Amino acid sequence: MTKETITRGSGNVFADLGFPNPEEHQTKAKLVSQIADILKKRRMTQAAAARLFGIDQPKVSAMLNGRFRGFSVYRLMSFIAALGRDVEIVTRKAQRRPQDDEGGHIFVR
């Protein structure tokens, strides 16, 4: 029997995998997840979403399949707004935790 080592993740898979700018990747992934949820609830096709977003259908497909590097956070937020949702950015004083070295965090809910 082999011994396995379990390593607790940081909460950001992109950081755990060594991606550059992991917070940005995680933010984009959460925004794309919200877009996908809205499209599914509305039973909206990728072609209809593409027309609404002003992009072509293959780009919608790529985005929904995790290839969203070509989209800025702002653009993804504009897609959510185009779907009739409000997007709100809130800033507040960072809550310090003992394990934090410095700086604040970005949260997308």
C-alpha positions in Angstrom: 0.0 0.0 0.0 1.4 3.4 -0.9 1.1 6.5 1.3 -0.6 9.4 -0.3 0.1 13.0 0.7 -2.9 15.3 0.7 -2.1 19.0 0.2 -4.8 21.5 1.1 -5.5 24.0 -1.7 -5.3 27.7 -1.4 -8.9 28.2 -2.5 -7.7 29.4 -5.9 -6.9 26.5 -8.3 -5.1 28.9 -10.7 -2.7 29.9 -7.9 -2.2 26.2 -6.9 -1.3 25.4 -10.6 1.1 28.3 -10.8 -0.8 30.4 -13.3 0.4 34.0 -13.6 -2.3 36.5 -12.3 -4.3 33.7 -10.5 -6.8 36.2 -9.0 -7.7 37.6 -12.4 -8.2 34.0 -13.8 -10.4 33.1 -10.8 -12.4 36.3 -11.2 -12.9 35.6 -14.9 -13.9 32.0 -14.2 -16.5 33.1 -11.7 -17.9 35.6 -14.1 -18.1 33.1 -16.9 -19.8 30.6 -14.6 -22.5 33.3 -13.9 -22.9 33.9 -17.6 -23.3 30.2 -18.2 -25.9 29.9 -15.5 -27.9 32.8 -16.9 -27.8 31.4 -20.4 -28.9 28.0 -19.1 -31.8 29.4 -17.1 -33.0 31.3 -20.1 -32.4 28.4 -22.4 -30.5 30.8 -24.6 -28.4 29.4 -27.5 -24.8 30.3 -28.0 -25.8 32.0 -31.3 -28.4 34.2 -29.5 -25.8 35.1 -26.8 -23.3 35.9 -29.5 -25.7 38.4 -31.1 -26.5 40.0 -27.7 -22.8 40.2 -26.8 -21.7 41.5 -30.3 -19.2 38.6 -30.8 -19.4 35.4 -32.9 -20.7 32.1 -31.7 -17.3 30.3 -31.6 -16.0 32.9 -29.1 -19.1 32.3 -26.9 -18.3 28.5 -27.1 -14.7 29.1 -26.3 -15.6 31.3 -23.3 -18.1 28.8 -21.9 -15.5 26.0 -22.3 -12.9 27.8 -20.2 -10.9 29.6 -22.8 -11.5 33.1 -21.7 -8.0 34.7 -21.7 -9.1 36.9 -24.6 -11.8 38.5 -22.5 -11.2 41.2 -20.0 -12.9 41.2 -16.6 -14.7 44.4 -17.7 -15.9 42.7 -20.9 -17.3 39.7 -19.1 -19.1 42.1 -16.7 -20.6 43.9 -19.7 -21.9 40.5 -21.0 -23.6 40.0 -17.6 -25.1 43.5 -17.9 -26.3 42.7 -21.4 -28.1 39.7 -20.0 -30.1 42.2 -17.8 -28.2 41.8 -14.5 -26.7 44.6 -12.5 -23.0 44.4 -11.8 -21.8 46.0 -8.7 -18.2 46.7 -7.6 -17.7 47.3 -3.9 -14.5 48.4 -2.2 -13.9 48.3 1.5 -11.1 48.2 3.9 -9.3 44.9 3.7 -10.0 42.5 6.5 -6.7 41.3 7.9 -6.1 37.7 8.8 -3.0 36.4 10.6 -1.8 34.4 7.5 -2.0 37.4 5.2 1.2 39.2 4.4 -0.2 42.3 2.8 -2.9 43.7 0.5 -6.5 43.1 0.0 -8.4 40.5 -2.0 -10.8 40.4 -4.9 -14.1 38.6 -4.4 -16.7 37.7 -7.0 -19.9 36.3 -5.7 
